[in-house]
Amino acid sequence: MPTISSKRKYIAPIIAILIICGLAVSIYMLRGYSPYVIKSSLVGNPQIVLALEDVEIVGRSDGQKTWSFAADKASVSRGRYRTEFISIRDGKLFDNNKVVASVSAGKAVYDASTGNVEVSKGVKVASIHGYKAEADKALWSAYLSQLRCPGTVKLTSEESSLVGQDLLLDAKNRDVTLKKAKLVVSVSEIP
């Protein structure tokens, strides 16, 4: 039968072996943990470097406000060349710091490399003079200074409306083209 002194000489090595096994298991279990790593469940699109919610954006030219709008979400892509806005509301267009029109849309994408803007998912513009415009999509080409609205475009005033297809506004030549246009004028507006 083993004596107490012989048991004691085995206790120290057994405790040391248990501690080493515990450290090995801990290192193995925590090998992938880093306090600086973001979990994959928290990461969205890897191309997005900045995502904001409930934002207000203001555009200026020569120190004067030219446009502003609020959006539910804004995201800036890697390289900062593409910015996407979702649910645009309370948009305003300014002329000499005075509001001249209000704007709303479902989505807008700005490409900083070209200066182009694509607004989609129901574009609505209302001027302070009572004119309204609606289109599914609007594409602004900064290089060509052209605004394209593919599909159906509806322009209305208080008692008249103009509906057509594929609007093209050429800002350089001051030209507007609308295909398959249909004009409805109220008889009360004719002198």
Disulfide bonds with the S-S distance in Angstrom:
none
